């Protein structure tokens, strides 16, 4: 009986974690302004890396 109880508690805890992850993903998906800001920041970071890479190849001091 004790083993069954432990298994059930472990399953409940795992289900709670999965539910929390699902809720967080849905909240993020519903937050369009946040997603747009995140996309913009990713593109800005990528552009900065490209510029820094080009400057580094030319031997230009930064």
C-alpha positions in Angstrom: 0.0 0.0 0.0 2.8 2.4 0.9 4.4 1.9 -2.5 1.1 2.6 -4.3 0.7 5.8 -2.3 4.2 7.0 -3.2 3.6 6.2 -6.9 0.4 8.1 -6.9 2.0 11.1 -5.2 4.9 11.0 -7.8 2.4 10.9 -10.6 0.4 13.8 -9.1 3.6 15.9 -8.8 4.6 15.1 -12.3 1.1 16.1 -13.6 1.3 19.4 -11.6 4.7 20.2 -13.2 3.4 19.5 -16.7 0.3 21.5 -16.1 2.4 24.4 -14.8 4.5 24.2 -18.0 1.4 24.1 -20.2 -0.1 27.2 -18.4 3.1 29.1 -18.8 3.3 28.3 -22.5 -0.3 29.3 -23.1 0.2 32.6 -21.2 3.3 33.4 -23.3 1.4 32.5 -26.5 -1.5 34.8 -25.5 1.0 37.7 -24.8 1.6 38.9 -28.4 3.4 42.1 -27.3 5.9 40.1 -25.3 6.5 37.7 -28.2 7.1 40.6 -30.6 9.5 42.2 -28.2 11.4 38.9 -27.8 11.6 38.4 -31.5 12.9 41.9 -32.0 15.6 41.4 -29.3 16.7 38.1 -31.0 17.0 39.9 -34.3 18.9 42.8 -32.7 21.3 40.4 -31.0 21.9 38.6 -34.3 22.6 41.8 -36.1 25.0 42.9 -33.5 26.9 39.6 -33.7 27.1 40.0 -37.5 28.4 43.5 -37.3 30.9 42.5 -34.6 32.0 39.6 -36.8 32.5 41.8 -39.8 34.5 44.4 -37.8 36.6 41.7 -36.3 37.5 40.2 -39.7 38.6 43.6 -41.0 40.8 44.2 -38.0 38.8 47.4 -37.0 39.3 48.3 -33.4 36.0 48.4 -31.4 
